[in-house]
Amino acid sequence: MSYPPYGAPGGAYPPQPGYPQQPGYPPQQGYPPPQQGYPPQPGYPAQPGFGQMGMPDPYGNPHNIGFQQPQQYPQSSGGMPGGYPPQPAGPGYPGYSYPPAVGGAGSYPPVAGGDYPPGGGGGAYPPAGGGTYPLAGSYQGIPPGGASYSTPVPAASYPGTYNQIKESGTVRPTPTFNAEEDAKILRKAMKGLGTDEKAIIDLLTARSNAQRQDIKNRFKTMYGKDLIKDLKSELSGHFEQVIVAMMATAADYDAEQLREAMRGAGTNESTLIEILCTRTNRQLQEVKSAYKLKFSRDLEKDLASETSGHFKRLVVSLSTGNRMENQAVDIEKAKRDAMELYQAGERVLGTDESKFNQILCSQSFDQLRLVFQEYRKIASRGIDESIRREMSGNLEQGMLAIATVVESKHRFFAEKLYNSMKGAGTKDDALVRVIISRCEVDMVQIKQEFQRLYGRPLESFIESDTSGDYKKVLLALVRGF
């Protein structure tokens, strides 16, 4: 490419004001020879995409590959043709017509290799492979491939779920546990005339269930006697009931309670509901094994023979211990299940109990909570109210128990404790069962819920409804150490 003629004879530059007369240039056949005052610059490589002179772009554009140089030079600032006159050398670009700009486009001088040096301002490119920018997919908070609304959300991500609630019991393992010494204390408390009930209460209520099992085994090794039989022979009444219950494993105790609920004439459906609706899959599997071992009977068969109708289906379903506990919370599925529940009850004449059984017995509690929220939007009432409208008897109580546990397990047990002591008389079996089964799990939260619901501490109800050593041991379990 040659320079276009500038109008001077022979292509020469006209005299410049203030500058000595410049010799004319001969006609240009291509590129002019180097001009005086523009010595060749060593170490300044030509930039790809900027023609063939290797000069930086006069417009200050960044040197991106592929940029096309303008067809002619712009007018100088003094309005004279012929481009930029020679300027005194300054910092940055010696011998060139303008100093480097600061902070703007084109402010980075080219270096060997054609790369930009690291800059401290915005928009600077880091050295290649320098690790300044994270690799694709490594940005914090964004999963590889991006988030998807259709992807089921883990249950833990929803506030208020069980796996986000820190539960604590009132009875905890003692850190200075010594099974041999504890066995000696119990032996001394029961040896000879009379029994030291205080020593028994103080020791056993300050030990976890696992520690009590160690004491039981050590006692037999040391004295050749069964600790539970000795306790039964020395104690009586509800106090004996509590102490013996404390010495059983959790699975054995639940198995005994279920068997007792179905033994003889009639069935205690409330006990079946409480245990089957509140235990985890693993706990239910352990209960079934303990039931088989202790009584040589099949729990599911006994449940089926002692119940009937839709309530039988409910307890059999629950006893399988096959709830989808690790199910990821799925909003769309919750909406579909809520609509199916609405169509199975409130929307039609009659009730499809099997649909309620299918959903309430199989979904995780976290998923059911979402189902119930969606149900309220559709039906304009809570699932508990619909259950009361659509069902009755033991089936109603069983379905309501599931709904209450889903919303608040601690409220369920607080209500059980209150109902065991309200009015005339005390339902001691229910009172003892709840305290024994929850004192190492979540009794702290149950007490808080009890206080919120009824305006009085749980201990005050126990003090007014029980007496003697029975009261002392219950209070020790509820208060903790």
C-alpha angles and dihedrals in degrees: 000000000000129000115260116245115270097208099257119123110274091002093287124150115252118242113282120225110252094009126095117260110280120222112247122256119239117239109296118243096180126314119011120238116259110291123235110266093029103087116184110270114231117220095016103120122204113262117235114247098022102099119258106298097078093225121144116255108273091215092064094242116156113262099253117166112257097031110143118225117231117260094243141016118263125247115276120251090258093058093248120136122239102065128262119351118227113282129202113268113263138173116302107017110036114208095005129121100250138025120244115278119242120236096343135100113301094023094125113083115223115257133196110295095029097262127131116244117239111278131205097216133076117287095026115141116236119227112278111267091007093130094234093126119048119244119262112287093018099099113125116259097011118098118221109276093021132269120299126206091209092059111100111249118232112252092239091067093068116084117241098027121143094250089059095051113092106219126194135184129220092229116065135171114274111240094216095054119163114173094193094054091045091052089053092051093051092046090052092047091057101034121106126353117350130003130258098226092173092058090050093049095045093050103041097042089054094055130076121239091256090053091050089055089054090050091050092052094044091050091057092047093050101040106018090235135114110249095207092053090050091050092049091051092051101040136052146188124014090334089063089046092057096045094048091047090053091055094055123086115252093252093047092048093051091046090052092048092051092048091048090050091057101035120109127352115349131006131255097226092177091065092048091051094047096051100037095046098048107039124092124242091259093049091050091050090052091047091053091050092048091047091053093046097046101040104019088232136117113245096209093051091049091050091050093049095047098047136045146199122009091339089062090053090050097052093042090051092049093046092060089075091217104127113144094249096163093048115137112238109257117191096194092051089049090055092050093047092047090053091048090052090049092049090047093055129004097031098054139045107262127011133269097217092178091065091054089047092050096053103033095047099045110037123083117257091247091052091046091053089059091045090054091049091053091045091058090054091053101039099031089229138074123269090244091058091049091050090054090049096046105036142039144191123014093343090057091049092048095049091045090052091056092047092050094047090050091053096039126347090190091055090052092056093041089056091047091054093047093049090050091059107029120106126002116344130005129261092224097179092058093042093051094042095054094045094046094046097044106034092092096036116045110335091130091061092042090054091050091051091046091054091048094049101042105022094234134086117259089236092062091057091049092049092053096043103042138041146195123010089339090064092043095054094046092050091048090054093046097044097041126193 
